[in-house]
Amino acid sequence: MSNTAWSYSSIKTFEQCPKKYYHLRVLKDVKDEGSEATLYGQELHKAAEEYLTQDTALPPKFKFIQTVVDAIKGIPGDKHCELKLGVKRTNAGYEPCGFFDADVWWRGIADVVITKDDVAFSIDYKTSKNAKYADLKQLDLVAAALFTHFPQIKKIKSALAFVVSNEFIRKEHFAEMRDSYFASFDPLLDRLASAEETGVWNPNTGPLCKYCPVTTCEHNRR
């Protein structure tokens, strides 16, 4: 299994195309500047965070999320926005660590976490047009990390909040399932470890090739 620190986005990049991962994460000779949609999403996340933590009014272009963030604000408990989480893997199992620690195994950022007694809420904003391609695996990882950092939490009510289409994809997570949430990524991590060991990073081809920043790839169609 790979010893390289990973995140949901990095392992999804590897799954999409090992060659793209190699250039972005290993060689680092290519930088993904992000699309307009990516930058828009980052702006929305920042506006939501400032509203929840500082009572800063939402900019006019993000007023459409007012109802959503007001509902989140009304949930009782300790609120954490853009919470950086690190997990290390030891002989004893999974343990909490700092986001930038040298021995970090997995790292991720939770958009909004609310903790109260032994229950937590975990909410991830999505700015895509609808929930058609919702992927709950991201919620699984964040929940596993939260159980690691907040051992008093026994249950997490997680949700992907598609703020444009006003859809909420919900899932409940339980502390006793923590290890299985992490372990579900082991097959992909084994493939990554194999690529690191052999130096073979074969490209995958598909419709996303035309958006890929690795312009030297023979399959790039930009």
N, C-alpha and C positions, 0 to 999 in steps of 0.2 A: 504494500500500500504506500502511496506517495507520502513523503514527509513534508512536502511543500505546503505552506499555509494556503488555505483555500477559502473561498466564499461561494455563496450560491451563484453569483454572477460569473465568477471565474470558471466554475465547473460546468456551467451551462454553455459558456464559450467553448470549452474543450469538447463538450458533447456535440455542439453544433459543427465545429471544425477544428481538429487538432492543429492544423497548420496555422490557422488564425490565432489560436491560443499561444502557439510557439512564438510568433512574432510579437504579440501583445504582452505576454507574460514572462517569456524566457529570454529571447533576444532583446526585447523592448526597443526594437528598431522602428516600430510603427506605433503611432498613438491614435486612438479612436477619439476624435474630437466630439463625437456625439451629434445626433441629428437635432433639428428644431424641436421635435417632440421630446427628446431627452432633456434639452435645456428648459423647455416649458415645464416639464415635470419637476425639475430641480427648483425652479422658481416657485411653483405651487407648494412644494414641500416646505420651503423656507417661509412662505407666507402663513401656512397653517401652523408651523412651529411658533412663530412670533405671536400669532393670535392666542395660542394656548398658553404660552409661557409669559408673555409680556402684555397681553391685552392690546396688542397693536392691531388697528383696524385692517381688515382685508383690503387689498387693492381692488379697485372696481372690476378688473377683469377676472378676479377670483371670488367675487361675491356669490357666485352660484354654489360655492361649497359652504356657505354660511350655516345652513341647516345641519350639515354633517358635523362641522367642527363644534357647533353649539351643543349637539347631542353628546359628543365626546367630552366636552367641557363639563357637562352635567353628570357624568358618571363619577360617583364618589371614589376617593382613593388617592394615593400618591401618583402623580403623573410624571412620566419621563418621556421626553421628546428627543428624537434622533439619538437614541441610546446605543452607544458603541459597546459591543459584546465580544469578548474573546474567550475561547475554550482551548485548553491543552489536553492532549491525550497521554496518559501515563499508564504504568503497569496497574495502577489502582482504578483506572477508568477515566472518565471525563471530569476535568476540574476547571473551575473558573480561572481566568487570567486576564491581563491587560490586553487591550486591542493591539498594541504595538510590541508586546513582549516578544523576546527572542524565541521562546518556545511555544508561541501561539500555533495551534493546529487549524482552527477554524475561526473566522471573524465575520461579523455581520453587524448591520445597523437596523435597529427597530424604529419604525416611524413614531409610533405612540405606544407606550406601555402604561397601564394603570394597575397598581397593586393595592389590594385591600385584604388583610388577613391572609387566608390561604387560597385566594382566588385572584386571578389577574385577567386583564383584557389586553390583547395585542392587535393593533390595527395597522394595516399597511395600505397607504394611498396608492391608487392606480389611476393613471390619466389616459389610458387607452379608451377607445370609443365605446367598448362594451366588454362584457365579461366572457366572451366566447372562448378565449384561450386562457382562462384562469388556471394558474398552476399553484396548487395548494402545498406543494413540496417546500416552497419558500417559507410558508407559515410553520411547517413542521420543524425546520431548522431553527427558526427564531424561538419557537416554543421550547425546544430541547435546550437551547442556550439559556433561556430564562429559568428553566427548572434547575440548571446548573448554578446560576448566579443567585437565585432566590430559592433556597432549599425549603423555605416555609410554604411555597406555592405548591398546591396539589392539583389545581385545575386551571386551565387557561382557555378563555373564550376568545378565539382568534377570528379575524375577518380581513378579507381583501375588500377595500372600499373603492369601488369604481365610481369616482366622483362625477365623471362626465355623464354616464348613463344612470347614475343613482342606483347602482346595484351593489348588494353586499353578499359576498360569498363567505359563508361562515363554517367554522370547524372547531370542535372542542378537542383539547389536548389534555392528557393526564400524565402525572409525574411518573407513574410506573411504566409508561411507554417511552420514556426519554431516550434510552439507549437504542431502541429500535428506530426512532426518528433519525438519529445520526447514522446508524448502520445501513439504512436503506441506500445511502450514497456510496457504500463500500465498492460495489462493482465498477462504478465510474472512476473512483479513486484508484482502484487496481489497474484500470486501463491507463490512467494518467501515469502511474508509477512505471508501467511497462514502457510507455513512450519515453519517459525520462531515462530509463535504463538503456534502451536500445537506440535512442536518438532518432526514432522513426516517427514523424509527425505527418501522416498522410492527410491530404485535404479531403473534405467532403464537398460535394457539389450540390447546388440547389438554388432556389429562387433568391435566397439572401446574398448570393455571391455578388450581385450588382450593387449591394450596399457596403461591401467589405472594404475596410481601409488598407488591406494587404494587396496593393496594386501590382506587386511583382508576381502574384500567383497566376498560373496559367488559366485558372478558371474565373478570374476576376472579369466582370462585365460592366465595369463603370464606364 
